[in-house]
């Protein structure tokens, strides 16, 4: 699925099942909450913290998809074409960082 197809699918889902988009403020709070859930799993899976019983059924894939869903909602309701935005971001990063990481001794 392309990014544009994902934006269309989320929009159709919202209009079919979600009644309407939550407002932008609510969605940014939801996005923050979802990122926190992903951070919790990563802290337990790759960090020093152990899993709590309530964390054991959560997985990275599901949390990443939840983040993507809310991000797409925000893009749709604010008129952002994520495909175009990502293309521009990659171009900017390529120009800015074309040798920066290659020359970073910490990464070798």
N, CA, C and O atoms as a Tinker XYZ file with bonds, in Angstrom:
   432  protein
     1  N      0.851000   -1.173000    0.000000    73     2
     2  CA     0.000000    0.000000    0.000000    64     1     3
     3  C      0.896000    1.236000    0.000000    63     2     4     5
     4  O      1.873000    1.302000    0.746000    81     3
     5  N      0.567000    2.188000   -0.818000    73     3     6
     6  CA     1.324000    3.437000   -0.856000    64     5     7
     7  C      0.897000    4.322000    0.312000    63     6     8     9
     8  O     -0.095000    4.051000    0.988000    81     7
     9  N      1.655000    5.364000    0.529000    73     7    10
    10  CA     1.292000    6.312000    1.594000    64     9    11
    11  C     -0.047000    6.969000    1.265000    63    10    12    13
    12  O     -0.892000    7.138000    2.144000    81    11
    13  N     -0.237000    7.337000    0.004000    73    11    14
    14  CA    -1.506000    7.964000   -0.397000    64    13    15
    15  C     -2.673000    7.006000   -0.205000    63    14    16    17
    16  O     -3.745000    7.408000    0.248000    81    15
    17  N     -2.462000    5.732000   -0.550000    73    15    18
    18  CA    -3.516000    4.740000   -0.324000    64    17    19
    19  C     -3.827000    4.611000    1.165000    63    18    20    21
    20  O     -4.988000    4.470000    1.549000    81    19
    21  N     -2.801000    4.657000    1.995000    73    19    22
    22  CA    -3.013000    4.586000    3.444000    64    21    23
    23  C     -3.811000    5.788000    3.918000    63    22    24    25
    24  O     -4.719000    5.645000    4.737000    81    23
    25  N     -3.483000    6.970000    3.414000    73    23    26
    26  CA    -4.237000    8.161000    3.811000    64    25    27
    27  C     -5.697000    8.025000    3.391000    63    26    28    29
    28  O     -6.597000    8.402000    4.141000    81    27
    29  N     -5.933000    7.490000    2.201000    73    27    30
    30  CA    -7.309000    7.297000    1.731000    64    29    31
    31  C     -8.043000    6.250000    2.564000    63    30    32    33
    32  O     -9.207000    6.443000    2.915000    81    31
    33  N     -7.369000    5.139000    2.883000    73    31    34
    34  CA    -8.006000    4.084000    3.686000    64    33    35
    35  C     -8.377000    4.583000    5.072000    63    34    36    37
    36  O     -9.465000    4.293000    5.570000    81    35
    37  N     -7.478000    5.330000    5.697000    73    35    38
    38  CA    -7.776000    5.874000    7.025000    64    37    39
    39  C     -8.947000    6.849000    6.932000    63    38    40    41
    40  O     -9.842000    6.825000    7.777000    81    39
    41  N     -8.947000    7.700000    5.915000    73    39    42
    42  CA   -10.046000    8.648000    5.745000    64    41    43
    43  C    -11.371000    7.914000    5.568000    63    42    44    45
    44  O    -12.376000    8.294000    6.168000    81    43
    45  N    -11.378000    6.869000    4.750000    73    43    46
    46  CA   -12.600000    6.084000    4.557000    64    45    47
    47  C    -13.027000    5.404000    5.849000    63    46    48    49
    48  O    -14.219000    5.338000    6.153000    81    47
    49  N    -12.055000    4.893000    6.617000    73    47    50
    50  CA   -12.382000    4.243000    7.880000    64    49    51
    51  C    -13.020000    5.234000    8.847000    63    50    52    53
    52  O    -14.032000    4.941000    9.485000    81    51
    53  N    -12.409000    6.411000    8.943000    73    51    54
    54  CA   -12.956000    7.444000    9.838000    64    53    55
    55  C    -14.386000    7.786000    9.438000    63    54    56    57
    56  O    -15.268000    7.871000   10.293000    81    55
    57  N    -14.616000    7.979000    8.157000    73    55    58
    58  CA   -15.950000    8.366000    7.687000    64    57    59
    59  C    -16.962000    7.238000    7.826000    63    58    60    61
    60  O    -18.158000    7.500000    7.954000    81    59
    61  N    -16.506000    5.987000    7.804000    73    59    62
    62  CA   -17.404000    4.844000    7.900000    64    61    63
    63  C    -17.655000    4.418000    9.342000    63    62    64    65
    64  O    -18.795000    4.167000    9.732000    81    63
    65  N    -16.582000    4.336000   10.135000    73    63    66
    66  CA   -16.683000    3.782000   11.488000    64    65    67
    67  C    -16.411000    4.793000   12.604000    63    66    68    69
    68  O    -16.895000    4.635000   13.724000    81    67
    69  N    -15.654000    5.806000   12.297000    73    67    70
    70  CA   -15.234000    6.739000   13.335000    64    69    71
    71  C    -16.131000    7.944000   13.507000    63    70    72    73
    72  O    -15.899000    8.761000   14.398000    81    71
    73  N    -17.143000    8.072000   12.682000    73    71    74
    74  CA   -18.093000    9.182000   12.658000    64    73    75
    75  C    -17.422000   10.453000   12.127000    63    74    76    77
    76  O    -17.879000   11.035000   11.143000    81    75
    77  N    -16.345000   10.876000   12.776000    73    75    78
    78  CA   -15.598000   12.060000   12.340000    64    77    79
    79  C    -14.213000   11.988000   12.969000    63    78    80    81
    80  O    -13.966000   11.192000   13.875000    81    79
    81  N    -13.317000   12.833000   12.474000    73    79    82
    82  CA   -11.996000   12.919000   13.087000    64    81    83
    83  C    -12.112000   13.574000   14.457000    63    82    84    85
    84  O    -12.899000   14.502000   14.643000    81    83
    85  N    -11.321000   13.087000   15.421000    73    83    86
    86  CA   -11.155000   13.846000   16.649000    64    85    87
    87  C    -10.451000   15.141000   16.268000    63    86    88    89
    88  O     -9.780000   15.193000   15.237000    81    87
    89  N    -10.589000   16.190000   17.081000    73    87    90
    90  CA    -9.907000   17.431000   16.725000    64    89    91
    91  C     -8.385000   17.249000   16.811000    63    90    92    93
    92  O     -7.889000   16.280000   17.386000    81    91
    93  N     -7.679000   18.188000   16.237000    73    91    94
    94  CA    -6.221000   18.088000   16.139000    64    93    95
    95  C     -5.550000   17.995000   17.513000    63    94    96    97
    96  O     -4.576000   17.261000   17.680000    81    95
    97  N     -6.058000   18.723000   18.473000    73    95    98
    98  CA    -5.472000   18.680000   19.813000    64    97    99
    99  C     -5.641000   17.296000   20.429000    63    98   100   101
   100  O     -4.702000   16.753000   21.012000    81    99
   101  N     -6.823000   16.733000   20.302000    73    99   102
   102  CA    -7.047000   15.379000   20.811000    64   101   103
   103  C     -6.123000   14.390000   20.110000    63   102   104   105
   104  O     -5.537000   13.522000   20.757000    81   103
   105  N     -5.989000   14.515000   18.796000    73   103   106
   106  CA    -5.146000   13.576000   18.058000    64   105   107
   107  C     -3.663000   13.706000   18.396000    63   106   108   109
   108  O     -2.953000   12.700000   18.408000    81   107
   109  N     -3.185000   14.898000   18.667000    73   107   110
   110  CA    -1.767000   15.019000   19.035000    64   109   111
   111  C     -1.533000   14.395000   20.411000    63   110   112   113
   112  O     -0.477000   13.815000   20.663000    81   111
   113  N     -2.511000   14.517000   21.286000    73   111   114
   114  CA    -2.402000   13.860000   22.598000    64   113   115
   115  C     -2.433000   12.338000   22.416000    63   114   116   117
   116  O     -1.658000   11.623000   23.051000    81   115
   117  N     -3.317000   11.848000   21.560000    73   115   118
   118  CA    -3.370000   10.409000   21.283000    64   117   119
   119  C     -2.068000    9.915000   20.663000    63   118   120   121
   120  O     -1.598000    8.825000   20.989000    81   119
   121  N     -1.484000   10.711000   19.769000    73   119   122
   122  CA    -0.207000   10.340000   19.153000    64   121   123
   123  C      0.882000   10.233000   20.213000    63   122   124   125
   124  O      1.677000    9.293000   20.202000    81   123
   125  N      0.915000   11.183000   21.113000    73   123   126
   126  CA     1.890000   11.167000   22.203000    64   125   127
   127  C      1.692000    9.932000   23.080000    63   126   128   129
   128  O      2.661000    9.289000   23.485000    81   127
   129  N      0.454000    9.611000   23.363000    73   127   130
   130  CA     0.136000    8.423000   24.166000    64   129   131
   131  C      0.620000    7.151000   23.470000    63   130   132   133
   132  O      1.201000    6.274000   24.108000    81   131
   133  N      0.381000    7.054000   22.161000    73   131   134
   134  CA     0.805000    5.867000   21.409000    64   133   135
   135  C      2.330000    5.759000   21.357000    63   134   136   137
   136  O      2.874000    4.660000   21.468000    81   135
   137  N      3.020000    6.878000   21.192000    73   135   138
   138  CA     4.488000    6.855000   21.202000    64   137   139
   139  C      4.982000    6.392000   22.569000    63   138   140   141
   140  O      5.959000    5.648000   22.657000    81   139
   141  N      4.318000    6.824000   23.627000    73   139   142
   142  CA     4.674000    6.378000   24.970000    64   141   143
   143  C      4.507000    4.877000   25.133000    63   142   144   145
   144  O      5.328000    4.231000   25.784000    81   143
   145  N      3.457000    4.313000   24.550000    73   143   146
   146  CA     3.243000    2.867000   24.624000    64   145   147
   147  C      4.350000    2.121000   23.884000    63   146   148   149
   148  O      4.818000    1.082000   24.349000    81   147
   149  N      4.769000    2.648000   22.735000    73   147   150
   150  CA     5.874000    2.038000   22.001000    64   149   151
   151  C      7.169000    2.141000   22.806000    63   150   152   153
   152  O      7.938000    1.182000   22.878000    81   151
   153  N      7.403000    3.287000   23.401000    73   151   154
   154  CA     8.611000    3.484000   24.209000    64   153   155
   155  C      8.635000    2.504000   25.382000    63   154   156   157
   156  O      9.692000    1.981000   25.736000    81   155
   157  N      7.497000    2.263000   25.970000    73   155   158
   158  CA     7.418000    1.329000   27.100000    64   157   159
   159  C      7.837000   -0.071000   26.671000    63   158   160   161
   160  O      8.589000   -0.740000   27.380000    81   159
   161  N      7.356000   -0.517000   25.514000    73   159   162
   162  CA     7.724000   -1.850000   25.020000    64   161   163
   163  C      9.213000   -1.912000   24.702000    63   162   164   165
   164  O      9.884000   -2.881000   25.057000    81   163
   165  N      9.729000   -0.893000   24.042000    73   163   166
   166  CA    11.157000   -0.888000   23.687000    64   165   167
   167  C     12.016000   -0.862000   24.945000    63   166   168   169
   168  O     13.046000   -1.532000   25.002000    81   167
   169  N     11.604000   -0.096000   25.954000    73   167   170
   170  CA    12.365000   -0.038000   27.210000    64   169   171
   171  C     12.435000   -1.404000   27.877000    63   170   172   173
   172  O     13.431000   -1.751000   28.512000    81   171
   173  N     11.372000   -2.164000   27.725000    73   171   174
   174  CA    11.345000   -3.479000   28.365000    64   173   175
   175  C     11.999000   -4.557000   27.504000    63   174   176   177
   176  O     12.635000   -5.471000   28.027000    81   175
   177  N     11.844000   -4.452000   26.195000    73   175   178
   178  CA    12.406000   -5.467000   25.316000    64   177   179
   179  C     13.905000   -5.284000   25.094000    63   178   180   181
   180  O     14.654000   -6.260000   25.056000    81   179
   181  N     14.341000   -4.032000   24.947000    73   179   182
   182  CA    15.742000   -3.764000   24.631000    64   181   183
   183  C     16.511000   -3.092000   25.757000    63   182   184   185
   184  O     17.741000   -3.044000   25.734000    81   183
   185  N     15.792000   -2.577000   26.736000    73   183   186
   186  CA    16.428000   -1.912000   27.866000    64   185   187
   187  C     16.518000   -2.819000   29.070000    63   186   188   189
   188  O     16.374000   -4.037000   28.960000    81   187
   189  N     16.756000   -2.221000   30.215000    73   187   190
   190  CA    16.972000   -2.994000   31.441000    64   189   191
   191  C     15.690000   -3.324000   32.199000    63   190   192   193
   192  O     15.707000   -4.169000   33.094000    81   191
   193  N     14.582000   -2.674000   31.859000    73   191   194
   194  CA    13.353000   -2.918000   32.616000    64   193   195
   195  C     12.742000   -4.266000   32.238000    63   194   196   197
   196  O     12.841000   -4.711000   31.094000    81   195
   197  N     12.118000   -4.893000   33.207000    73   195   198
   198  CA    11.426000   -6.155000   32.942000    64   197   199
   199  C      9.975000   -5.854000   32.574000    63   198   200   201
   200  O      9.431000   -4.801000   32.905000    81   199
   201  N      9.373000   -6.811000   31.883000    73   199   202
   202  CA     7.978000   -6.660000   31.501000    64   201   203
   203  C      7.080000   -6.830000   32.719000    63   202   204   205
   204  O      7.297000   -7.714000   33.548000    81   203
   205  N      6.067000   -5.970000   32.815000    73   203   206
   206  CA     5.005000   -6.162000   33.799000    64   205   207
   207  C      3.995000   -7.108000   33.154000    63   206   208   209
   208  O      3.968000   -7.265000   31.933000    81   207
   209  N      3.189000   -7.720000   33.965000    73   207   210
   210  CA     2.182000   -8.648000   33.438000    64   209   211
   211  C      1.289000   -7.952000   32.409000    63   210   212   213
   212  O      0.921000   -8.552000   31.399000    81   211
   213  N      0.943000   -6.695000   32.662000    73   211   214
   214  CA     0.061000   -5.953000   31.752000    64   213   215
   215  C      0.731000   -5.596000   30.434000    63   214   216   217
   216  O      0.042000   -5.237000   29.479000    81   215
   217  N      2.066000   -5.685000   30.354000    73   215   218
   218  CA     2.796000   -5.349000   29.129000    64   217   219
   219  C      3.028000   -6.552000   28.230000    63   218   220   221
   220  O      3.399000   -6.382000   27.068000    81   219
   221  N      2.825000   -7.735000   28.721000    73   219   222
   222  CA     3.238000   -8.940000   28.011000    64   221   223
   223  C      2.470000   -9.201000   26.720000    63   222   224   225
   224  O      2.990000   -9.867000   25.825000    81   223
   225  N      1.265000   -8.700000   26.606000    73   223   226
   226  CA     0.475000   -8.931000   25.386000    64   225   227
   227  C      0.625000   -7.814000   24.359000    63   226   228   229
   228  O      0.005000   -7.865000   23.297000    81   227
   229  N      1.422000   -6.829000   24.654000    73   227   230
   230  CA     1.620000   -5.706000   23.728000    64   229   231
   231  C      2.777000   -6.047000   22.795000    63   230   232   233
   232  O      3.697000   -6.771000   23.174000    81   231
   233  N      2.725000   -5.513000   21.558000    73   231   234
   234  CA     3.829000   -5.785000   20.642000    64   233   235
   235  C      4.189000   -4.549000   19.829000    63   234   236   237
   236  O      3.380000   -3.640000   19.645000    81   235
   237  N      5.414000   -4.545000   19.353000    73   235   238
   238  CA     5.933000   -3.399000   18.600000    64   237   239
   239  C      5.101000   -3.107000   17.363000    63   238   240   241
   240  O      4.771000   -1.954000   17.085000    81   239
   241  N      4.766000   -4.145000   16.628000    73   239   242
   242  CA     4.028000   -3.982000   15.373000    64   241   243
   243  C      2.711000   -3.245000   15.596000    63   242   244   245
   244  O      2.385000   -2.305000   14.871000    81   243
   245  N      1.969000   -3.674000   16.590000    73   243   246
   246  CA     0.675000   -3.059000   16.874000    64   245   247
   247  C      0.832000   -1.604000   17.299000    63   246   248   249
   248  O      0.073000   -0.741000   16.859000    81   247
   249  N      1.808000   -1.333000   18.148000    73   247   250
   250  CA     2.001000    0.045000   18.618000    64   249   251
   251  C      2.485000    0.959000   17.491000    63   250   252   253
   252  O      2.062000    2.111000   17.402000    81   251
   253  N      3.364000    0.453000   16.636000    73   251   254
   254  CA     3.809000    1.257000   15.492000    64   253   255
   255  C      2.652000    1.554000   14.546000    63   254   256   257
   256  O      2.542000    2.662000   14.022000    81   255
   257  N      1.789000    0.561000   14.329000    73   255   258
   258  CA     0.619000    0.776000   13.475000    64   257   259
   259  C     -0.332000    1.801000   14.096000    63   258   260   261
   260  O     -0.910000    2.621000   13.383000    81   259
   261  N     -0.496000    1.757000   15.420000    73   259   262
   262  CA    -1.342000    2.747000   16.092000    64   261   263
   263  C     -0.788000    4.159000   15.901000    63   262   264   265
   264  O     -1.546000    5.103000   15.678000    81   263
   265  N      0.535000    4.297000   15.990000    73   263   266
   266  CA     1.180000    5.593000   15.779000    64   265   267
   267  C      0.937000    6.072000   14.353000    63   266   268   269
   268  O      0.581000    7.228000   14.125000    81   267
   269  N      1.133000    5.173000   13.404000    73   267   270
   270  CA     0.938000    5.530000   12.000000    64   269   271
   271  C     -0.501000    5.947000   11.731000    63   270   272   273
   272  O     -0.746000    6.909000   11.003000    81   271
   273  N     -1.441000    5.235000   12.309000    73   271   274
   274  CA    -2.856000    5.570000   12.129000    64   273   275
   275  C     -3.151000    6.994000   12.606000    63   274   276   277
   276  O     -3.766000    7.777000   11.882000    81   275
   277  N     -2.717000    7.325000   13.811000    73   275   278
   278  CA    -3.009000    8.658000   14.348000    64   277   279
   279  C     -2.252000    9.731000   13.561000    63   278   280   281
   280  O     -2.790000   10.811000   13.320000    81   279
   281  N     -1.021000    9.448000   13.161000    73   279   282
   282  CA    -0.268000   10.403000   12.344000    64   281   283
   283  C     -0.981000   10.659000   11.018000    63   282   284   285
   284  O     -1.064000   11.801000   10.564000    81   283
   285  N     -1.491000    9.602000   10.403000    73   283   286
   286  CA    -2.238000    9.763000    9.152000    64   285   287
   287  C     -3.509000   10.565000    9.390000    63   286   288   289
   288  O     -3.878000   11.396000    8.560000    81   287
   289  N     -4.184000   10.329000   10.511000    73   287   290
   290  CA    -5.366000   11.148000   10.841000    64   289   291
   291  C     -4.998000   12.620000   10.890000    63   290   292   293
   292  O     -5.683000   13.459000   10.304000    81   291
   293  N     -3.916000   12.930000   11.588000    73   291   294
   294  CA    -3.484000   14.334000   11.683000    64   293   295
   295  C     -3.140000   14.902000   10.308000    63   294   296   297
   296  O     -3.482000   16.043000   10.001000    81   295
   297  N     -2.470000   14.115000    9.493000    73   295   298
   298  CA    -2.131000   14.582000    8.144000    64   297   299
   299  C     -3.399000   14.852000    7.340000    63   298   300   301
   300  O     -3.519000   15.892000    6.694000    81   299
   301  N     -4.329000   13.928000    7.381000    73   299   302
   302  CA    -5.565000   14.094000    6.618000    64   301   303
   303  C     -6.337000   15.336000    7.041000    63   302   304   305
   304  O     -6.812000   16.100000    6.200000    81   303
   305  N     -6.458000   15.528000    8.336000    73   303   306
   306  CA    -7.290000   16.633000    8.780000    64   305   307
   307  C     -6.606000   17.992000    8.663000    63   306   308   309
   308  O     -7.267000   19.027000    8.748000    81   307
   309  N     -5.285000   17.997000    8.469000    73   307   310
   310  CA    -4.573000   19.272000    8.294000    64   309   311
   311  C     -4.125000   19.488000    6.856000    63   310   312   313
   312  O     -3.434000   20.462000    6.560000    81   311
   313  N     -4.514000   18.584000    5.960000    73   311   314
   314  CA    -4.219000   18.753000    4.540000    64   313   315
   315  C     -2.782000   18.440000    4.146000    63   314   316   317
   316  O     -2.294000   18.959000    3.142000    81   315
   317  N     -2.101000   17.606000    4.913000    73   315   318
   318  CA    -0.707000   17.259000    4.596000    64   317   319
   319  C     -0.679000   15.995000    3.743000    63   318   320   321
   320  O     -1.253000   14.969000    4.109000    81   319
   321  N     -0.005000   16.087000    2.605000    73   319   322
   322  CA     0.252000   14.929000    1.755000    64   321   323
   323  C      1.533000   14.291000    2.271000    63   322   324   325
   324  O      2.627000   14.801000    2.030000    81   323
   325  N      1.397000   13.175000    2.983000    73   323   326
   326  CA     2.563000   12.557000    3.624000    64   325   327
   327  C      3.596000   12.062000    2.616000    63   326   328   329
   328  O      4.792000   12.076000    2.907000    81   327
   329  N      3.165000   11.633000    1.457000    73   327   330
   330  CA     4.113000   11.202000    0.437000    64   329   331
   331  C      5.017000   12.354000    0.032000    63   330   332   333
   332  O      6.240000   12.216000    0.000000    81   331
   333  N      4.415000   13.478000   -0.271000    73   331   334
   334  CA     5.177000   14.667000   -0.652000    64   333   335
   335  C      6.044000   15.155000    0.510000    63   334   336   337
   336  O      7.199000   15.532000    0.311000    81   335
   337  N      5.491000   15.147000    1.707000    73   335   338
   338  CA     6.236000   15.611000    2.884000    64   337   339
   339  C      7.449000   14.727000    3.149000    63   338   340   341
   340  O      8.526000   15.232000    3.466000    81   339
   341  N      7.282000   13.414000    3.023000    73   339   342
   342  CA     8.399000   12.500000    3.247000    64   341   343
   343  C      9.466000   12.663000    2.168000    63   342   344   345
   344  O     10.660000   12.636000    2.464000    81   343
   345  N      9.041000   12.832000    0.935000    73   343   346
   346  CA     9.992000   13.061000   -0.158000    64   345   347
   347  C     10.823000   14.303000    0.110000    63   346   348   349
   348  O     12.045000   14.278000   -0.038000    81   347
   349  N     10.174000   15.387000    0.503000    73   347   350
   350  CA    10.876000   16.638000    0.813000    64   349   351
   351  C     11.812000   16.464000    1.999000    63   350   352   353
   352  O     12.925000   16.991000    1.999000    81   351
   353  N     11.366000   15.729000    3.006000    73   351   354
   354  CA    12.193000   15.505000    4.188000    64   353   355
   355  C     13.452000   14.712000    3.834000    63   354   356   357
   356  O     14.542000   15.035000    4.304000    81   355
   357  N     13.305000   13.685000    3.015000    73   355   358
   358  CA    14.468000   12.891000    2.603000    64   357   359
   359  C     15.447000   13.723000    1.772000    63   358   360   361
   360  O     16.662000   13.587000    1.916000    81   359
   361  N     14.915000   14.580000    0.908000    73   359   362
   362  CA    15.782000   15.467000    0.115000    64   361   363
   363  C     16.547000   16.414000    1.030000    63   362   364   365
   364  O     17.746000   16.624000    0.848000    81   363
   365  N     15.860000   16.985000    2.011000    73   363   366
   366  CA    16.498000   17.897000    2.962000    64   365   367
   367  C     17.589000   17.180000    3.746000    63   366   368   369
   368  O     18.698000   17.695000    3.889000    81   367
   369  N     17.279000   16.006000    4.247000    73   367   370
   370  CA    18.251000   15.239000    5.035000    64   369   371
   371  C     19.453000   14.825000    4.181000    63   370   372   373
   372  O     20.586000   14.817000    4.661000    81   371
   373  N     19.204000   14.487000    2.932000    73   371   374
   374  CA    20.294000   14.096000    2.039000    64   373   375
   375  C     21.241000   15.266000    1.812000    63   374   376   377
   376  O     22.459000   15.100000    1.865000    81   375
   377  N     20.691000   16.434000    1.563000    73   375   378
   378  CA    21.540000   17.615000    1.358000    64   377   379
   379  C     22.283000   17.980000    2.636000    63   378   380   381
   380  O     23.484000   18.247000    2.597000    81   379
   381  N     21.605000   17.994000    3.734000    73   379   382
   382  CA    22.179000   18.417000    4.998000    64   381   383
   383  C     23.173000   17.407000    5.566000    63   382   384   385
   384  O     24.196000   17.785000    6.137000    81   383
   385  N     22.864000   16.128000    5.407000    73   383   386
   386  CA    23.629000   15.096000    6.099000    64   385   387
   387  C     24.387000   14.158000    5.163000    63   386   388   389
   388  O     24.726000   13.042000    5.558000    81   387
   389  N     24.659000   14.588000    3.934000    73   387   390
   390  CA    25.253000   13.673000    2.952000    64   389   391
   391  C     26.582000   13.084000    3.411000    63   390   392   393
   392  O     26.903000   11.951000    3.052000    81   391
   393  N     27.359000   13.821000    4.190000    73   391   394
   394  CA    28.627000   13.277000    4.689000    64   393   395
   395  C     28.702000   13.259000    6.209000    63   394   396   397
   396  O     29.614000   12.662000    6.781000    81   395
   397  N     27.766000   13.898000    6.851000    73   395   398
   398  CA    27.808000   14.023000    8.311000    64   397   399
   399  C     27.910000   12.673000    9.014000    63   398   400   401
   400  O     28.771000   12.487000    9.873000    81   399
   401  N     27.054000   11.745000    8.663000    73   399   402
   402  CA    27.051000   10.449000    9.351000    64   401   403
   403  C     28.218000    9.576000    8.893000    63   402   404   405
   404  O     28.765000    8.799000    9.676000    81   403
   405  N     28.592000    9.709000    7.625000    73   403   406
   406  CA    29.740000    8.955000    7.118000    64   405   407
   407  C     31.035000    9.334000    7.844000    63   406   408   409
   408  O     31.928000    8.505000    8.018000    81   407
   409  N     31.118000   10.593000    8.262000    73   407   410
   410  CA    32.306000   11.091000    8.932000    64   409   411
   411  C     32.224000   11.042000   10.455000    63   410   412   413
   412  O     33.124000   11.533000   11.137000    81   411
   413  N     31.181000   10.468000   10.982000    73   411   414
   414  CA    30.969000   10.408000   12.425000    64   413   415
   415  C     31.714000    9.202000   12.994000    63   414   416   417
   416  O     31.342000    8.056000   12.743000    81   415
   417  N     32.745000    9.468000   13.745000    73   415   418
   418  CA    33.563000    8.389000   14.326000    64   417   419
   419  C     32.757000    7.500000   15.262000    63   418   420   421
   420  O     33.079000    6.324000   15.432000    81   419
   421  N     31.717000    8.050000   15.866000    73   419   422
   422  CA    30.901000    7.278000   16.793000    64   421   423
   423  C     30.117000    6.171000   16.073000    63   422   424   425
   424  O     29.693000    5.202000   16.702000    81   423
   425  N     29.926000    6.315000   14.767000    73   423   426
   426  CA    29.149000    5.348000   14.026000    64   425   427
   427  C     30.005000    4.274000   13.356000    63   426   428   429
   428  O     29.481000    3.359000   12.720000    81   427
   429  N     31.311000    4.391000   13.504000    73   427   430
   430  CA    32.206000    3.410000   12.856000    64   429   431
   431  C     32.570000    2.297000   13.778000    63   430   432
   432  O     33.312000    1.393000   13.393000    81   431
